[in-house]
Amino acid sequence: MIPVGVDTHKHEHLARSLDGLGQLVGGLEINTNLAGYLELAEWLPALGDEVVVGIESAGSYGSACAPARTRPRQSG
């Protein structure tokens, strides 16, 4: 599992990923617009197959961010 936390703000969101030891694996700062959400959607799969995302304030500033983190599961 690769945890990602998204800290949401009015004009930008900050995403951070940690490894099993709590060390920073990667980070991303996006603007709160379509281009930013697409950037997040492209960045998350690059982290690996088992990414788990927690979004702060998913009912307000983070609400537009939530759909960007979902991607269709591939059956196999």
N, C-alpha and C positions, 0 to 999 in steps of 0.2 A: 504494500500500500504506500502511496506517495501522497502525503497530506499537503494541501494548498489552502492557505487562508487569504481571504480578500478583505481588505480594510477599505470601506467605501466612504467617499466624500462627495460633495456636490459636483465638483468639477473634475475630479480624478479618482481612480481606484488604484490601490497598491496590492499586488498579489505576491505572495512569498511561498516557497516550497522548502520543506526540510527533509533531511534523510532520517533514518532510524535512530541516529545519535543526536538529533536536534540541530545538526549543522545545516546552514543555508545551502540549498542546492541551486536555487535560482530565484529571480525576482523579475517583476514586470510592473511598470507604471503605465496606465492607460488613461486616455481622456474618456469622459462619459458621453460618448457619441458612438454612432454605428461603426466607424473605423476602429475605435478603441475596443469595442466588444468583439469585433472580428479578429483583432490582434490577439485578444485573450483566448478566443476559440481556437486559434491556430497554435498558440503557445502551449496550452494544456496537454494535447496529445503528444507533443514532443517530449514531455516529461516521462512518459511511460504508459503502460497499459492499465495500471490500477490506481488512477488518480482520484482522490477524494477531495472535494472542494467544500469549504465552509465559507459562507458569505455573511459578513456583518450587515445588519440592517437590511435584510432581504425584503422587508416590507416597505422600505422607503428608498433611500439612495441606491441600495443594492438590487432593487426589483428588476431593473432593466438588464442587470448583469447576469441574472440567473439563467435565462434562456441561452446565453452565449456559452455556458459551460456544459450544456448537454449536447451529446452527439449520438447519432444512431449506433446501437450495438451491432456488431457484425456477428452473424450466426456462423457457426463453423463446425 
